[in-house]
Amino acid sequence: MVARPHDVVGVLFRWLLLGVLGWLVAGCSSYPPAPVSAASADYRYIIGPGDSVNIIVWRNPELSMSVPVRPDGMIAGPLIEDMPAMGKTPTALGRDMEKALGTFIRDPVVTIVVTGFVGTQSEQIRVIGEASKPQALPYRQNMTLLDVMIAVGGLTDFADGNGASVVRADADGSKQQYSVRLTDLIRRGDVSANVDMKPGDVLIIPQSWF
């Protein structure tokens, strides 16, 4: 018996549908849920290129100023040229400046206040995919997934929010990927879907297939 054309089309359509559904299920459930708590209590901000730092030299107002951290990670000011700032905490930079200024003035006391935050690339939170405003954000203490989504303007109309994931580096440098539920968090108000972010996290928001 010869198969009728519409029977052949029906069989092909069923196989195609089963294949697509299997691929979607496999892709959406392959990552463990992101840990709710991930923030470190001893986190200290690390200065990065593009930051603005306010240098305060006690009893020496002529040496106090606000300077940007150059793209090469250096800062410069009176009596100091090309001092590395990138990768240091404000306290560590202050101590280094005290050593450098000690050649010119007696017992300098330096305080560093960061007034414009960009951070190092290794600590920025990067958001890619179907966010309204994909971008890199400076990490701040106790930053959550909800904070990140507010900063990037939420999801696009084409986002698969519950198919999103976070790529995170472990202490040994290895990468781990976790699933997050952005649709539940943003559009359904499910606060149980809110989780802590960590410095260097990459949030990936895929496009929905339907």
C-alpha positions in Angstrom: 0.0 0.0 0.0 1.3 3.4 -1.0 1.4 6.0 1.8 -0.7 9.1 1.1 1.2 12.4 1.0 -0.7 13.9 3.9 0.2 10.8 6.0 3.9 11.3 5.3 3.7 15.0 6.2 2.0 14.1 9.5 4.7 11.6 10.4 7.4 14.0 9.6 5.7 16.8 11.6 5.4 14.5 14.7 9.1 13.5 14.5 10.1 17.1 14.1 7.9 18.2 17.1 9.3 15.5 19.3 12.8 16.4 18.4 12.3 20.1 19.1 10.6 19.4 22.5 13.4 17.0 23.5 16.0 19.6 22.6 14.2 22.2 24.6 13.8 20.0 27.7 17.4 19.0 27.6 18.6 22.6 27.2 16.4 24.1 29.9 17.0 21.6 32.7 20.8 21.0 32.4 22.0 23.4 35.1 21.5 23.3 38.9 19.6 26.2 40.6 21.8 29.1 41.6 22.5 29.2 45.4 20.3 31.7 47.2 23.2 33.0 49.3 26.6 33.7 47.7 27.8 37.1 49.1 31.1 37.2 51.0 31.1 39.2 54.3 34.8 40.2 53.8 34.4 41.6 50.3 36.5 44.7 49.6 36.1 46.9 46.6 38.9 46.7 44.0 39.8 49.8 42.0 39.6 49.5 38.2 40.3 51.5 35.1 37.7 54.3 34.7 37.1 54.8 38.4 37.5 58.2 39.9 39.4 58.5 43.1 39.6 61.3 45.6 43.1 61.6 47.1 43.1 63.4 50.5 46.5 64.2 52.0 46.1 65.3 55.6 47.4 68.8 56.2 48.5 69.1 52.6 45.6 70.5 50.6 47.8 71.3 47.7 48.4 67.6 47.2 44.7 66.6 47.6 42.7 66.1 44.4 40.3 63.9 42.4 41.8 62.0 39.6 40.6 59.3 37.1 42.2 55.9 36.9 43.6 55.7 33.4 42.9 52.7 31.0 46.3 51.4 31.9 45.4 51.3 35.5 47.6 54.1 36.6 47.0 57.4 38.4 49.1 60.6 38.5 49.3 63.7 40.7 51.7 66.2 42.2 54.9 64.6 43.2 53.7 61.2 41.9 53.7 59.9 38.4 52.3 56.6 37.0 51.4 55.0 40.3 49.5 51.6 39.8 45.9 51.8 41.2 44.2 49.0 39.3 43.7 45.8 41.4 44.2 47.6 44.8 41.7 48.4 47.5 41.4 52.1 48.4 43.3 51.4 51.7 46.2 49.6 49.9 46.5 52.5 47.4 46.5 55.0 50.3 49.4 53.1 51.9 51.4 53.0 48.7 50.9 56.8 48.2 52.1 57.4 51.7 55.3 55.6 50.9 55.8 57.6 47.7 55.0 60.9 49.3 57.3 60.2 52.3 60.2 61.1 50.0 59.0 64.7 49.8 56.9 65.4 53.0 57.2 64.2 56.6 54.8 61.4 57.8 52.1 61.8 55.1 48.6 60.5 55.9 46.6 59.6 52.8 43.0 58.7 52.5 41.5 57.4 49.2 37.8 57.8 48.5 36.4 56.2 45.3 33.7 58.5 43.9 33.0 56.9 40.5 32.7 53.2 40.3 33.5 51.0 37.3 35.6 48.2 38.9 38.0 45.7 37.4 36.8 43.6 34.5 37.2 40.4 36.5 34.7 41.7 39.1 32.1 43.3 36.9 28.7 41.7 36.4 28.0 41.1 32.7 24.5 40.7 31.3 24.2 39.4 27.8 21.3 38.3 25.6 17.6 39.4 25.9 17.9 42.1 28.5 16.5 45.6 27.7 20.0 47.1 28.2 22.7 44.4 28.1 25.8 45.8 29.9 28.6 45.4 32.4 27.9 46.6 35.9 30.2 47.2 38.8 29.6 44.7 41.6 28.6 46.0 45.0 28.3 44.2 48.3 25.0 42.2 48.7 24.1 42.7 45.1 21.2 40.4 44.0 19.7 39.2 40.8 16.9 41.6 41.2 19.3 44.5 41.5 21.0 43.5 38.3 17.7 43.2 36.4 16.5 46.6 37.6 19.8 48.1 36.3 19.5 46.5 32.9 15.8 47.5 32.5 14.3 44.1 32.7 13.6 41.5 30.0 12.8 42.0 26.3 9.5 40.7 24.9 11.5 37.8 23.3 13.3 36.6 26.4 13.2 33.1 27.9 13.6 34.4 31.4 13.2 31.1 33.1 15.8 29.6 30.8 18.4 32.1 31.9 21.7 31.1 33.6 24.6 32.5 35.5 28.2 31.5 34.8 30.3 31.8 37.9 34.0 31.2 38.6 34.9 29.0 41.6 37.8 29.7 43.9 40.1 27.4 41.8 39.2 29.2 38.6 36.8 26.6 37.2 33.5 27.7 35.8 30.1 26.6 37.1 26.7 27.4 35.4 23.5 27.8 37.4 19.9 28.2 36.3 17.9 31.3 37.4 14.2 32.1 37.1 14.0 35.6 35.7 10.4 35.4 34.5 9.1 34.2 37.9 11.1 37.0 39.6 10.4 39.9 37.3 7.0 39.3 35.8 5.3 37.1 38.5 6.9 38.8 41.6 8.2 35.5 43.0 10.9 36.8 45.4 12.0 33.2 46.1 13.6 33.4 42.6 15.9 36.2 43.9 19.5 35.1 44.5 22.8 36.7 45.5 25.3 37.7 42.7 29.1 37.3 43.0 31.9 39.4 41.5 32.6 38.3 37.9 29.2 36.6 37.3 27.9 36.5 33.7 24.1 36.4 33.3 23.0 34.8 30.1 19.4 35.4 28.9 18.4 33.4 25.9 15.7 34.1 23.4 12.4 32.3 23.6 11.5 29.9 20.8 7.7 30.6 21.1 
